[in-house]
Amino acid sequence: MSLKITGKLPSGKLLQSLQQSSNYKKGAFQNLSPTAMKPEDVSYWKMLKTFFKKHPETSPPNKLPFVKTDLKKLNGDEPIIVWFGHSSYFIRIDHKNFLIDPVFSGNAAPVSFMVKAFPGSNEYKEEDMPPIDYLILTHDHYDHLDFKTIRKLKSKVGKVICSLGISSHLKHWGFATNNITELDWWQTTQLEDYIQLTAAPARHFSGRGIKRGQTLWSSFILKTATHNLYLGGDSGYDSHFKEIGEKHGPFDIAILECGQYNTMWPLIHMMPEETAQAAVDLKAKALLPVHWGKFKLGMHPWNESIIRVSAKASELGVPIKTPKIGEPLIIGGEYSGTNWWE
């Protein structure tokens, strides 16, 4: 395993600046609410044993259906989202290209034989991407920040906006410092005269090795002259969703994690029903569930999350968007999806 893949922890002047954040305490970044990695009555040994006895349907039985969209020809006026499976997606809005947490290498781990993508879920590669005006990175876990993908995309990326501390990894991988903007929670950067991006809280953690919490994890609010989007990253359920909704909502769409959950880590990922409730808290007009459909990181059936969140969204009256991987989704447009996961 190349040490490049793991990245580099913040040090020196960068570390000193991170320590000034109100979210940095006791040598690491902290969540707003106390957030244990697991309940006290669950041991890591129990988690390990359960992991190796996971449900037999954690992977799909057949190759997943997908749509191969020519992203380089998406040059119309309609705002579009294209989901690539798990938490990677492309947004074309106001004639600017955004790419969020791209993972195209086919695995979500520091070694290539672990956490491999489902057949049909990794059909998009770096060469399929048009020039990227803004690359947004929510946190540094391997299923969101992929060294091989980032390295291949470097020449296509204009600016990078990320959570505090992630620049340490990026500079280690050859990115120029003046192309990176780091944000703490509630900080805003003006991307264009008519587009701004705000970092907001999430309930999660960070780390690409043993040491956790040395970089921040965030959600982001992408606001243009005509639209308001919530880019959720990874997060357990908490009161921050309601606070964000009150401060920055309503949202035209909320892109929220839905998958890789378990009662053994209930605070760092949401149960599907909590995902639907978070959309309500955010005052979202529509919900796009992500963090599923590509990697086996949890122990539940691979399509359980989308079945459960769809049922709860219907109960709560939240319009839900469930495109196939690669299928263009027009924000605010008519949508009549199918249950392609069945």
C-alpha positions as CSV (number, residue, x, y, z in Angstrom):
1,M,0.0,0.0,0.0
2,S,1.4,3.4,-1.0
3,L,1.7,5.9,1.9
4,K,0.4,8.5,-0.6
5,I,-3.0,6.9,-0.5
6,T,-3.5,7.6,3.2
7,G,-2.7,11.3,2.8
8,K,-1.0,13.5,5.4
9,L,-2.3,14.8,8.7
10,P,-2.3,18.5,9.3
11,S,0.8,19.9,10.9
12,G,2.7,23.1,11.5
13,K,1.0,26.4,10.7
14,L,-2.1,24.5,9.3
15,L,-2.6,22.6,12.5
16,Q,-2.2,25.8,14.5
17,S,-4.9,27.4,12.5
18,L,-7.2,24.4,12.9
19,Q,-6.8,24.5,16.6
20,Q,-8.4,28.0,16.6
21,S,-11.7,26.6,15.4
22,S,-14.4,26.5,18.0
23,N,-15.1,22.9,16.8
24,Y,-11.6,21.7,17.7
25,K,-11.2,20.6,21.3
26,K,-9.1,18.1,23.2
27,G,-6.8,17.5,20.2
28,A,-9.5,16.8,17.6
29,F,-12.6,18.1,15.9
30,Q,-15.8,17.4,17.8
31,N,-19.5,17.0,16.9
32,L,-22.0,19.5,18.3
33,S,-23.6,16.7,20.4
34,P,-21.7,14.0,22.3
35,T,-21.3,11.3,19.7
36,A,-20.0,7.9,20.7
37,M,-18.8,5.6,17.9
38,K,-20.9,2.8,19.3
39,P,-23.2,2.1,22.3
40,E,-21.4,1.1,25.5
41,D,-22.9,-2.4,25.5
42,V,-21.5,-3.2,22.1
43,S,-17.9,-4.3,21.9
44,Y,-15.7,-4.1,18.9
45,W,-15.4,-7.9,19.0
46,K,-19.1,-8.2,18.7
47,M,-19.1,-5.7,15.8
48,L,-16.4,-7.8,14.0
49,K,-18.3,-11.0,14.5
50,T,-21.5,-9.5,13.3
51,F,-19.8,-8.0,10.3
52,F,-18.6,-11.4,9.1
53,K,-22.1,-12.8,9.6
54,K,-23.8,-10.1,7.5
55,H,-27.0,-10.6,5.6
56,P,-26.5,-12.7,2.4
57,E,-28.1,-10.0,0.2
58,T,-25.6,-7.2,1.0
59,S,-24.6,-7.3,-2.7
60,P,-27.0,-7.2,-5.6
61,P,-27.6,-10.5,-7.4
62,N,-27.1,-9.0,-10.9
63,K,-25.3,-6.1,-12.5
64,L,-27.0,-2.9,-11.6
65,P,-28.7,-1.0,-14.4
66,F,-27.1,2.4,-15.3
67,V,-27.4,5.2,-17.8
68,K,-24.2,6.4,-19.5
69,T,-24.8,10.2,-19.9
70,D,-22.4,12.3,-21.9
71,L,-21.6,14.9,-19.2
72,K,-19.7,17.0,-21.6
73,K,-22.8,17.7,-23.6
74,L,-24.9,18.9,-20.6
75,N,-24.7,22.6,-21.6
76,G,-28.4,23.7,-21.4
77,D,-30.0,26.0,-18.9
78,E,-31.7,23.4,-16.8
79,P,-30.0,22.6,-13.4
80,I,-29.1,18.9,-13.4
81,I,-27.8,16.3,-10.9
82,V,-26.1,13.1,-12.1
83,W,-25.5,10.5,-9.3
84,F,-22.6,8.0,-9.7
85,G,-23.5,5.7,-6.9
86,H,-22.7,6.0,-3.2
87,S,-22.0,9.7,-2.4
88,S,-20.4,10.8,-5.7
89,Y,-22.4,13.1,-7.9
90,F,-22.1,15.8,-10.5
91,I,-24.1,19.1,-10.6
92,R,-24.5,21.3,-13.6
93,I,-26.1,24.6,-12.5
94,D,-25.9,28.1,-13.8
95,H,-23.4,26.9,-16.4
96,K,-20.9,25.8,-13.8
97,N,-19.8,22.2,-13.1
98,F,-19.6,20.9,-9.6
99,L,-18.3,17.5,-8.6
100,I,-18.9,16.1,-5.1
101,D,-16.9,13.4,-3.3
102,P,-15.8,11.5,-6.5
103,V,-14.8,7.9,-6.1
104,F,-14.2,6.2,-9.5
105,S,-11.4,3.8,-8.7
106,G,-13.7,0.8,-8.1
107,N,-13.0,0.5,-4.3
108,A,-13.4,2.5,-1.2
109,A,-10.5,1.4,1.0
110,P,-6.7,2.0,1.1
111,V,-6.1,-1.3,-0.7
112,S,-7.7,-2.3,-4.0
113,F,-9.0,-5.7,-3.0
114,M,-11.2,-4.3,-0.2
115,V,-14.7,-2.7,-0.4
116,K,-15.1,-3.2,-4.2
117,A,-17.8,-1.5,-6.2
118,F,-20.9,-3.5,-7.2
119,P,-21.0,-4.5,-10.9
120,G,-22.6,-1.8,-12.9
121,S,-22.0,0.9,-10.3
122,N,-18.6,2.0,-11.4
123,E,-19.2,2.9,-15.1
124,Y,-18.1,6.5,-14.8
125,K,-14.4,7.3,-14.9
126,E,-12.3,10.5,-14.7
127,E,-12.1,10.8,-18.4
128,D,-15.9,11.0,-18.6
129,M,-15.8,14.2,-16.5
130,P,-16.0,17.6,-18.2
131,P,-13.8,20.4,-16.8
132,I,-14.8,20.8,-13.2
133,D,-15.2,24.4,-12.0
134,Y,-15.6,23.4,-8.3
135,L,-14.6,20.1,-6.6
136,I,-16.4,19.8,-3.2
137,L,-15.0,17.4,-0.6
138,T,-17.2,16.8,2.5
139,H,-14.7,14.7,4.6
140,D,-11.7,12.5,4.2
141,H,-13.0,8.9,4.5
142,Y,-12.0,6.6,1.7
143,D,-15.5,6.3,0.3
144,H,-15.6,10.1,-0.2
145,L,-12.0,11.1,-0.8
146,D,-10.3,8.7,-3.2
147,F,-6.6,9.3,-3.9
148,K,-6.5,7.6,-7.3
149,T,-9.6,9.5,-8.5
150,I,-8.4,12.9,-7.2
151,R,-4.9,12.4,-8.7
152,K,-6.4,11.7,-12.2
153,L,-8.9,14.6,-11.9
154,K,-6.3,17.2,-10.8
155,S,-5.8,18.7,-14.2
156,K,-9.5,19.1,-14.8
157,V,-10.3,20.8,-11.5
158,G,-10.5,24.6,-11.2
159,K,-11.1,25.2,-7.5
160,V,-11.4,22.9,-4.5
161,I,-13.7,23.7,-1.6
162,C,-13.4,21.3,1.4
163,S,-13.7,21.0,5.1
164,L,-11.0,22.2,7.4
165,G,-7.7,20.3,7.3
166,I,-8.4,18.3,4.0
167,S,-5.9,20.6,2.3
168,S,-3.1,18.7,4.0
169,H,-4.0,15.6,2.0
170,L,-4.5,17.5,-1.2
171,K,-1.2,19.4,-0.9
172,H,0.5,16.0,-0.2
173,W,-1.0,14.9,-3.5
174,G,0.2,17.8,-5.5
175,F,-2.6,20.3,-5.4
176,A,-1.7,24.0,-5.4
177,T,-2.5,25.8,-2.1
178,N,-4.0,28.8,-3.9
179,N,-6.6,26.5,-5.6
180,I,-8.0,25.2,-2.2
181,T,-10.5,26.9,0.0
182,E,-11.2,25.3,3.4
183,L,-14.3,26.1,5.4
184,D,-15.3,25.8,9.0
185,W,-19.0,25.3,9.9
186,W,-21.1,28.3,9.0
187,Q,-18.4,29.9,6.9
188,T,-19.3,31.0,3.4
189,T,-17.3,31.5,0.3
190,Q,-18.5,33.4,-2.8
191,L,-17.8,31.3,-5.8
192,E,-19.3,33.6,-8.4
193,D,-21.2,36.8,-8.2
194,Y,-24.4,34.7,-8.1
195,I,-23.2,31.5,-6.4
196,Q,-22.1,31.0,-2.8
197,L,-21.2,27.9,-0.8
198,T,-21.6,27.6,3.0
199,A,-20.2,24.8,5.1
200,A,-22.6,23.5,7.8
201,P,-22.5,21.0,10.6
202,A,-22.7,17.2,10.2
203,R,-22.6,14.5,12.9
204,H,-19.9,12.1,11.9
205,F,-16.1,11.8,12.2
206,S,-13.0,11.7,10.0
207,G,-9.7,9.9,9.5
208,R,-7.8,7.8,7.0
209,G,-5.8,5.8,9.6
210,I,-6.0,5.1,13.3
211,K,-6.1,8.8,14.4
212,R,-9.6,10.3,14.1
213,G,-10.9,13.8,14.0
214,Q,-7.8,15.7,12.7
215,T,-9.8,17.1,9.8
216,L,-13.4,18.4,9.8
217,W,-16.5,16.8,8.3
218,S,-19.2,19.0,6.8
219,S,-22.4,19.3,4.9
220,F,-22.6,22.2,2.4
221,I,-25.3,24.6,1.2
222,L,-25.0,25.6,-2.5
223,K,-27.0,28.7,-3.2
224,T,-27.4,30.3,-6.7
225,A,-29.5,33.1,-7.9
226,T,-32.4,30.7,-8.6
227,H,-31.8,27.5,-6.5
228,N,-30.8,26.4,-3.0
229,L,-29.3,22.9,-2.6
230,Y,-28.3,20.9,0.5
231,L,-25.3,18.6,0.0
232,G,-25.4,16.4,3.1
233,G,-22.1,14.4,3.2
234,D,-22.3,11.8,6.0
235,S,-24.2,12.5,9.1
236,G,-26.1,10.9,11.9
237,Y,-29.4,12.4,12.8
238,D,-29.4,15.4,15.2
239,S,-30.9,18.8,15.8
240,H,-28.5,20.4,13.3
241,F,-30.8,19.6,10.4
242,K,-33.5,21.7,11.8
243,E,-31.1,24.5,12.6
244,I,-29.8,24.4,9.0
245,G,-33.4,24.4,7.7
246,E,-34.3,27.4,9.8
247,K,-31.2,29.4,8.9
248,H,-30.8,28.5,5.2
249,G,-34.0,26.6,4.0
250,P,-36.1,25.9,2.3
251,F,-34.1,23.8,-0.1
252,D,-35.1,22.8,-3.7
253,I,-33.5,19.4,-3.0
254,A,-31.6,17.8,-0.1
255,I,-29.0,15.2,-1.0
256,L,-28.8,13.0,2.1
257,E,-27.0,9.8,3.1
258,C,-29.1,6.7,3.2
259,G,-27.2,3.4,3.8
260,Q,-24.4,1.7,5.7
261,Y,-26.4,2.1,8.9
262,N,-26.6,-0.2,11.9
263,T,-27.9,-0.1,15.5
264,M,-24.2,-0.7,16.5
265,W,-23.3,2.7,15.2
266,P,-26.5,4.6,15.5
267,L,-25.1,8.2,16.0
268,I,-22.8,8.5,13.0
269,H,-25.1,7.3,10.2
270,M,-28.9,7.7,9.9
271,M,-31.4,5.0,9.7
272,P,-33.5,5.4,6.5
273,E,-36.5,6.8,8.4
274,E,-34.2,9.4,10.0
275,T,-33.1,10.4,6.5
276,A,-36.7,11.2,5.5
277,Q,-37.2,13.1,8.7
278,A,-34.0,15.1,8.1
279,A,-35.4,16.2,4.8
280,V,-38.5,17.5,6.6
281,D,-36.3,19.3,9.1
282,L,-34.3,20.9,6.3
283,K,-37.6,22.1,4.7
284,A,-36.6,20.3,1.5
285,K,-38.9,20.3,-1.5
286,A,-37.4,17.0,-2.6
287,L,-35.0,14.3,-1.3
288,L,-32.3,12.5,-3.2
289,P,-31.0,9.6,-1.1
290,V,-27.3,8.7,-1.6
291,H,-24.6,6.7,0.2
292,W,-26.0,3.4,-1.2
293,G,-26.0,1.4,-4.4
294,K,-22.2,1.0,-4.8
295,F,-20.3,-0.3,-1.8
296,K,-20.9,-2.9,0.9
297,L,-20.0,-1.0,4.0
298,G,-22.9,-2.0,6.2
299,M,-24.5,-5.3,7.0
300,H,-28.1,-4.8,5.7
301,P,-29.4,-5.9,2.3
302,W,-28.0,-3.7,-0.4
303,N,-31.4,-2.2,-1.4
304,E,-33.0,-2.2,2.1
305,S,-32.2,1.5,2.6
306,I,-33.9,2.8,-0.5
307,I,-37.0,0.7,0.2
308,R,-37.3,2.0,3.8
309,V,-36.6,5.6,3.0
310,S,-39.1,5.6,0.1
311,A,-41.8,4.3,2.4
312,K,-41.0,6.9,5.1
313,A,-40.8,9.7,2.7
314,S,-44.2,8.8,1.3
315,E,-45.6,8.7,4.8
316,L,-44.1,12.2,5.6
317,G,-45.2,13.7,2.2
318,V,-41.6,14.3,1.0
319,P,-41.1,13.9,-2.8
320,I,-38.3,11.4,-3.3
321,K,-36.0,11.1,-6.4
322,T,-34.4,7.8,-7.1
323,P,-32.6,7.9,-10.4
324,K,-30.5,5.1,-11.8
325,I,-26.7,5.6,-11.6
326,G,-25.9,8.1,-14.4
327,E,-29.5,9.1,-15.1
328,P,-29.8,13.0,-15.3
329,L,-32.2,14.5,-12.7
330,I,-33.5,17.9,-13.5
331,I,-33.8,19.9,-10.2
332,G,-37.4,20.9,-9.8
333,G,-38.4,19.1,-13.0
334,E,-41.0,16.4,-13.6
335,Y,-39.8,13.0,-12.4
336,S,-41.3,9.6,-12.7
337,G,-38.8,7.0,-11.6
338,T,-39.1,3.3,-11.4
339,N,-38.2,0.9,-8.6
340,W,-35.1,-0.2,-10.5
341,W,-33.6,-1.8,-7.4
342,E,-36.3,-4.5,-7.2
